[in-house]
Amino acid sequence: MSYMFRHRRLVVLGVFFFMTMMIWIVVWYGSRTALTFTVLDVGQGDALYIEYAGKQVLIDGGKNGAVLSGLGKSMPFWDRSIDVVIATHPDADHIGGLPDVLMRYDVGTVIESGNMSDTAVYEEFKKDIEHEGAVHIIGKSGTIIRFGDDAYLEILFPDRPSEEVAQWESNMASLVVRLVHGTSVAILTGDAPDDVEDYLVGVYGNALVADVLKVGHHGSKTSTSPAFLVSVLPAYAAISVGCDNTYGHPSADIVSSLKSIGAIVSNTCEEGTIVYKSEGKGFVRK
């Protein structure tokens, strides 16, 4: 009798657990009908997570394993796969956490700028890509990553041969990416300096206009040129920055410039993780 009671109890608990899981899954994916663009709080570094239509992209991974905590809060706990990881450039505060990501998650494709570095963290990153068995691509202008039929990521820069980009200063080689969902647009600049921004203005002009600007180089004075800002005209500006940084990021002048064109400025030091959502008609802050 005691055995039968315990057996029935286990069955009931199993059914309850299964039903709870199914409800949780339905609720989770039901809330994922919008495209979500998240600036993860990883301290002094960059890590951006984008999810839509069952596809996940991580752009940069911060300087250490803090990115795992951010992903854990943004993804369902059972999900251990990321479709695409993009490394904008090989600086440690952008790729330092990516080896941990490659170890913990099943990554389908890794895209990088092709800029070379002899640092230990970059060497580890390359070895982990090979160990993971991910498809490895050098991204350049025109490279597109699609989220279904109505959303995509497009690399705008670099637009030069990879052999040339390999030798550039690392920030100069940052991948600059445009995220599009219907009429919603975000521009993500890595650490691209103002020379690159002004070059893009010359190439794209007002076609750079966007709802969201992920501000370049953590709000440093070396990025967010006046010409670029006027071309993008963002409604929202997100700065990924650590409270304890010794660089003076974000620059008060840059924050003032962003506010002067009407942008709502947020930074991860003051607000933690920043989330924007799109239903295809413009990004809004969640």
C-alpha positions as CSV (number, residue, x, y, z in Angstrom):
1,M,0.0,0.0,0.0
2,S,2.8,2.3,0.9
3,Y,4.6,1.5,-2.3
4,M,1.5,2.2,-4.4
5,F,0.9,5.5,-2.6
6,R,4.5,6.6,-3.3
7,H,4.2,5.5,-6.9
8,R,1.0,7.5,-7.4
9,R,2.5,10.5,-5.7
10,L,5.5,10.4,-8.1
11,V,3.2,10.1,-11.1
12,V,1.1,13.1,-9.9
13,L,4.2,15.2,-9.3
14,G,5.6,14.2,-12.7
15,V,2.4,15.3,-14.4
16,F,2.3,18.5,-12.4
17,F,5.9,19.3,-13.3
18,F,5.2,18.5,-17.0
19,M,2.1,20.7,-17.1
20,T,4.0,23.5,-15.4
21,M,6.8,23.3,-17.9
22,M,4.4,23.4,-20.8
23,I,2.6,26.5,-19.4
24,W,5.9,28.2,-18.8
25,I,7.1,27.5,-22.4
26,V,3.8,28.8,-23.8
27,V,4.0,31.9,-21.7
28,W,7.7,32.5,-22.6
29,Y,7.3,32.1,-26.3
30,G,4.0,34.0,-26.3
31,S,5.9,37.0,-24.9
32,R,8.5,36.6,-27.7
33,T,6.3,37.8,-30.6
34,A,8.3,41.0,-30.7
35,L,11.9,41.4,-31.7
36,T,13.9,42.0,-28.5
37,F,17.3,43.9,-28.6
38,T,19.1,43.8,-25.2
39,V,22.2,45.7,-24.1
40,L,23.5,43.4,-21.4
41,D,25.1,44.9,-18.3
42,V,28.6,43.4,-18.5
43,G,30.5,46.3,-16.8
44,Q,33.1,48.1,-19.0
45,G,32.5,46.2,-22.2
46,D,29.9,45.4,-24.8
47,A,27.5,42.5,-25.1
48,L,24.3,42.8,-27.2
49,Y,21.6,40.1,-27.4
50,I,19.0,40.0,-30.1
51,E,16.1,37.5,-30.3
52,Y,13.3,37.1,-32.8
53,A,11.4,34.3,-34.5
54,G,13.3,31.7,-32.6
55,K,16.7,32.9,-33.7
56,Q,19.3,34.3,-31.3
57,V,22.3,36.5,-32.0
58,L,25.0,37.7,-29.5
59,I,27.1,40.6,-30.6
60,D,30.3,40.7,-28.4
61,G,30.7,39.2,-25.0
62,G,32.1,41.7,-22.6
63,K,35.4,41.2,-20.8
64,N,34.6,38.1,-18.7
65,G,32.0,35.6,-17.7
66,A,29.5,38.3,-16.7
67,V,27.9,37.8,-20.1
68,L,26.7,34.4,-18.9
69,S,24.6,35.9,-16.2
70,G,23.0,38.3,-18.7
71,L,22.2,35.6,-21.2
72,G,20.8,33.5,-18.4
73,K,18.3,36.2,-17.6
74,S,17.4,36.9,-21.3
75,M,17.1,33.3,-22.5
76,P,14.9,30.4,-21.2
77,F,16.9,28.3,-18.8
78,W,16.6,25.2,-20.9
79,D,18.0,26.9,-24.1
80,R,21.7,26.3,-24.6
81,S,22.0,27.3,-28.2
82,I,22.9,30.6,-29.9
83,D,22.6,30.8,-33.7
84,V,25.1,33.5,-34.4
85,V,27.9,35.1,-32.3
86,I,29.4,38.3,-33.7
87,A,32.7,39.7,-32.5
88,T,33.0,43.3,-33.7
89,H,36.7,43.4,-33.1
90,P,39.3,41.6,-30.9
91,D,39.6,43.9,-27.9
92,A,39.4,42.1,-24.6
93,D,36.3,44.1,-23.4
94,H,34.4,42.8,-26.4
95,I,35.6,39.2,-26.7
96,G,36.8,38.3,-23.2
97,G,33.5,36.6,-22.4
98,L,33.1,34.8,-25.7
99,P,35.2,31.7,-24.8
100,D,32.8,31.1,-21.9
101,V,29.9,31.5,-24.2
102,L,31.4,29.0,-26.7
103,M,32.0,26.5,-23.9
104,R,28.4,26.8,-22.4
105,Y,26.3,27.2,-25.5
106,D,26.0,25.4,-28.8
107,V,27.0,28.2,-31.3
108,G,26.1,27.7,-35.0
109,T,28.1,30.5,-36.6
110,V,30.8,32.9,-35.5
111,I,31.4,36.2,-37.4
112,E,34.3,38.5,-36.9
113,S,35.9,41.4,-38.7
114,G,39.1,39.6,-39.5
115,N,41.3,42.0,-37.6
116,M,44.3,40.2,-36.2
117,S,45.5,40.3,-32.6
118,D,48.3,38.5,-30.8
119,T,46.6,38.7,-27.3
120,A,46.0,35.6,-25.2
121,V,42.3,36.2,-25.1
122,Y,42.1,36.4,-28.9
123,E,44.1,33.2,-29.3
124,E,41.8,31.4,-26.8
125,F,38.8,32.7,-28.8
126,K,40.1,31.3,-32.0
127,K,40.9,27.9,-30.4
128,D,37.4,27.8,-28.9
129,I,35.7,28.5,-32.3
130,E,37.6,25.5,-33.7
131,H,36.8,23.3,-30.8
132,E,33.1,24.3,-31.0
133,G,33.0,23.4,-34.7
134,A,31.1,26.6,-35.5
135,V,31.0,28.0,-39.0
136,H,33.6,30.8,-39.0
137,I,33.0,33.8,-41.3
138,I,34.8,37.0,-41.8
139,G,32.1,39.6,-42.0
140,K,32.2,42.6,-44.3
141,S,29.9,45.2,-45.8
142,G,26.9,43.4,-47.4
143,T,26.9,40.4,-45.0
144,I,23.3,39.7,-43.9
145,I,22.0,37.6,-41.1
146,R,18.2,37.0,-41.4
147,F,15.6,36.5,-38.7
148,G,12.8,35.1,-40.8
149,D,11.3,37.2,-43.6
150,D,10.9,40.6,-41.9
151,A,14.0,41.2,-39.9
152,Y,17.8,41.1,-40.5
153,L,21.2,42.3,-39.5
154,E,23.3,43.9,-42.1
155,I,27.0,44.6,-41.8
156,L,27.8,48.1,-43.1
157,F,31.5,48.3,-42.3
158,P,34.4,47.3,-43.0
159,D,34.0,47.4,-46.7
160,R,37.7,46.7,-47.6
161,P,39.5,43.4,-48.4
162,S,40.0,41.3,-45.3
163,E,43.8,41.3,-45.8
164,E,43.7,45.0,-45.4
165,V,41.4,45.0,-42.4
166,A,43.6,42.4,-40.7
167,Q,46.3,45.0,-40.2
168,W,44.2,47.9,-39.0
169,E,44.1,49.3,-35.5
170,S,41.4,47.3,-33.8
171,N,38.8,50.0,-33.2
172,M,39.1,51.1,-36.8
173,A,38.2,47.6,-37.8
174,S,35.0,47.3,-35.7
175,L,32.1,45.8,-37.4
176,V,29.3,48.4,-37.8
177,V,25.9,46.6,-38.0
178,R,22.4,47.7,-38.8
179,L,19.4,45.9,-37.2
180,V,16.2,46.1,-39.2
181,H,12.7,44.8,-38.3
182,G,10.0,46.2,-40.6
183,T,10.5,50.0,-40.2
184,S,12.3,49.6,-36.9
185,V,16.1,50.3,-37.1
186,A,19.0,50.2,-34.7
187,I,22.6,51.1,-35.5
188,L,25.3,49.2,-33.6
189,T,28.8,50.6,-33.9
190,G,31.2,48.5,-31.7
191,D,34.1,50.8,-30.9
192,A,34.2,52.4,-34.4
193,P,35.9,55.9,-34.2
194,D,34.5,59.1,-35.7
195,D,36.6,58.6,-38.9
196,V,34.6,55.5,-39.6
197,E,31.3,57.2,-38.7
198,D,32.0,60.1,-41.0
199,Y,32.9,57.7,-43.8
200,L,29.6,55.9,-43.3
201,V,27.8,59.3,-43.5
202,G,29.5,59.9,-46.9
203,V,28.4,56.4,-48.1
204,Y,24.9,56.2,-46.6
205,G,23.8,59.7,-45.7
206,N,20.4,59.9,-44.2
207,A,19.8,56.2,-44.9
208,L,21.5,55.8,-41.5
209,V,18.5,57.1,-39.6
210,A,17.6,54.8,-36.8
211,D,15.4,54.5,-33.7
212,V,18.2,53.3,-31.5
213,L,21.9,54.0,-31.5
214,K,24.3,51.8,-29.6
215,V,26.7,54.6,-28.9
216,G,30.3,53.9,-30.0
217,H,33.2,53.1,-27.7
218,H,31.2,53.3,-24.5
219,G,30.5,57.0,-25.0
220,S,34.1,58.0,-25.6
221,K,34.9,61.4,-27.2
222,T,36.5,59.4,-30.0
223,S,33.1,58.4,-31.4
224,T,29.7,59.8,-32.1
225,S,30.7,62.6,-34.4
226,P,28.3,65.5,-35.0
227,A,27.8,64.5,-38.7
228,F,27.1,60.9,-37.7
229,L,24.7,61.9,-35.0
230,V,22.7,64.2,-37.3
231,S,22.5,61.4,-39.9
232,V,21.3,58.8,-37.4
233,L,19.0,61.0,-35.4
234,P,18.2,58.3,-32.8
235,A,15.2,58.5,-30.5
236,Y,17.1,56.3,-28.1
237,A,20.9,56.1,-27.3
238,A,22.3,53.2,-25.3
239,I,25.8,53.3,-23.7
240,S,27.4,50.2,-22.4
241,V,29.8,51.2,-19.7
242,G,31.2,50.2,-16.3
243,C,30.7,52.3,-13.2
244,D,34.3,51.7,-12.2
245,N,36.0,52.6,-15.5
246,T,39.0,54.9,-15.4
247,Y,38.5,56.3,-18.9
248,G,35.9,58.9,-18.1
249,H,33.2,57.1,-20.1
250,P,30.7,58.2,-21.0
251,S,32.0,61.7,-22.0
252,A,29.7,64.4,-20.7
253,D,30.1,66.2,-24.0
254,I,28.8,63.1,-25.9
255,V,25.9,62.7,-23.6
256,S,25.0,66.4,-24.0
257,S,25.3,66.0,-27.8
258,L,22.9,63.0,-27.8
259,K,20.4,64.9,-25.6
260,S,20.6,68.0,-27.8
261,I,19.1,66.1,-30.7
262,G,16.3,64.7,-28.5
263,A,17.7,61.2,-27.8
264,I,16.7,59.5,-24.6
265,V,20.1,58.4,-23.3
266,S,20.5,55.3,-21.1
267,N,23.6,53.7,-19.8
268,T,24.2,50.3,-18.2
269,C,26.1,51.7,-15.2
270,E,23.1,53.7,-14.0
271,E,20.3,51.4,-15.3
272,G,21.7,47.9,-15.7
273,T,20.6,45.9,-18.6
274,I,18.7,47.9,-21.2
275,V,15.9,46.3,-23.4
276,Y,14.3,47.6,-26.5
277,K,11.4,45.9,-28.3
278,S,10.0,46.2,-31.8
279,E,6.7,45.1,-33.4
280,G,8.1,46.2,-36.7
281,K,7.0,49.9,-36.4
282,G,9.8,51.4,-34.4
283,F,11.8,50.4,-31.3
284,V,10.5,51.3,-27.9
285,R,12.1,51.0,-24.5
286,K,10.8,48.1,-22.5
